[in-house]
């Protein structure tokens, strides 16, 4: 069965969603941003699970994420920032895809564009930085323990989802702290 998930996997997914929603509730967000964030969390988790299981980020999922993000950006009056986020996410990952000769999949490029709509350009930049940092840390641990070989591949979608989530809940605080340092 293609869609079948063992009970243990379903429990882990539900626990992850509960933790994500708890983290969202702890962030300094207004009511509309909380509702928007809840929907974003569900979509991020769905895409992460699909990529983890199949190694693919489906176009249909990216279209749903992008379409809902555009609707939310329109409601919140953030259409220009949303489009800049999509452009930045797609451009950076496409450049890395080209430089890595396909090491990053085209689904990842589309996914960065889709969640970039939700995060805007600053949030997308932070999400990508966090994604690469998280991916690199886990890859080093897995390489060090022998659970991953140099030629093995890791699905990058879960790291992109984690980076996008962390950027959504803490991006404003990060950029405020960054501006203070300048």
N, C-alpha and C positions, 0 to 999 in steps of 0.2 A: 504494500500500500504506500503510495507516494506521500500522502498527507498525514500518515500516522506518526504520532509522537508518543514515545513511552511515557508512562505516568511520571517517572522521575524527571524527565525533561519538561513536562508540563508544569510540574511543581516548581522547578527552578525558574521557568519563565514567569510564572505568576509572582514568585518572590522577587524577582528582578523588577517587575512592573511595580509592585508595592514599594520597593526601595526607591525606585525612580520617582514615583508620585510623592513619597514622603520627602525626598530631597527637594522636589519642586515646591512642596508646601512650606519648606523652611526658607526658601529664597524670598527676597524682598520684591514680590511681584503683586500687581493689582489683580482684581478679579478676572478681568478679560484675559490678561496674560497667563493666569493660572489655568483657565479653561483651554486656552490656546496651547499652553504647555502640556496639559494632560493629553490632548490629541497628538501633539508632537511626540511625546514619550511613547505612546502606543505605536505610532508609525515607525519610529526609530527602532523599537524593539522588534517589530515584525520584520523589518528589513535586515536587522542584524541576525536574527534566527534563520531567515531564508539563506543569507550568504554563508553563514556558518555551516548549514546543512548541505547546501548545494554548490557553493563556490560561485554563485551568480547573484547579481542584484537585478531583479527583473525590471524591464522597461515599464510594465504596468504599475509596479509599486512606485517607481520614480515619478511617473505621471500623476498618480494620486497625491503623492507628497508635494509635488510642484503645484498642482492645481489647487489643492487646499491651502497651501502656503500663499499663493497669489490672492486667493479670496480673503484670507486673513490679513494680508498686507494691505489690501484695498480697504477693508473695514477699519484697520488701525491707521490708515493714512501713511503707510510706509512703503509705497510701491517702488519709489526710486531706489531706496536703500536695499529693498528685496532684489531688484534686478541687478544691482551692483554686486550683491552677495552671490547671486547665481553665476554671474559672469566671472567673478574672482575665483570661485570654487572650481568651475569648469576649466578656466584658463590655467590655473596652477597645476591641477591634476593632469590636464592634457599635456602640459609641458613636461611634467615628470614622467608621464606615460611614454612620451616621445624619447626623452633622454634615457629611460630605462629599457627601451625597446620592447615594450609590452609587459613589463613587470607589474604595472598597474593596469587593471582591466578598464575597458570602456564603461562598464557598469558603475565603477567607482567614480569616474569622471562625471557621469550623469547624476549619480547620487549626491556628489558634492554640489552640483548646480542646484539640485532639488532642495537640499537642506539649507543651502545658501540663501534661498528665498526666505526661509523662516528666520535666519540669523542676521541678515544684512552683511555688509562687507567686513565690519570689524569682528563680528561674531564668527563669520566664516574663517577669517584668518586665524583666530584663536582656536577654533575647532580643528582646523587642519594641523596646526602646531601640536595640539594635545593628542590628536590621532596618531601622528608620527611618533611622538614621545612614548605613548602607551604601547604602540605596536613594537617599537624598538626594544623597550624594556621586556615585554613578554617574549619576544624572539630571542633575546640574549639569555633569558632564564631557560627557555626550552632548548636552546643550543647547548648551554652549559650543562644541563641535566641529561643531554643525549636523547631527548624526546623529539627533537627536530634536527634534521640534517641540513647541510648547507644548500642542497638543491631542492629541499621541500618548500612548499608554499603555504602561507597562512592567508586565510580570507581577511581582507582589509576592511570589509563592511562593518563588522562589529566594532572595530577601532574608530571608524568614522562616526558610527552611531554614538559611541561613548564620548568622543570629542565634541560632537554636536550637542549632546545632552549637557555636558559639563559647561560648555560655552553658553548655553541657554540659561542655565541656573546661576552661573557666576561670572558671565562675561562683563556685565556692567561694573561689578566690583573690581574685576581685573583691570579694565581700562581706566577706571578712576584712580586706582593705585598706580598704574603706569604713568598717568598724567602728573601725579604728585611727584614722582621720581624725576620727571623732566624738569 
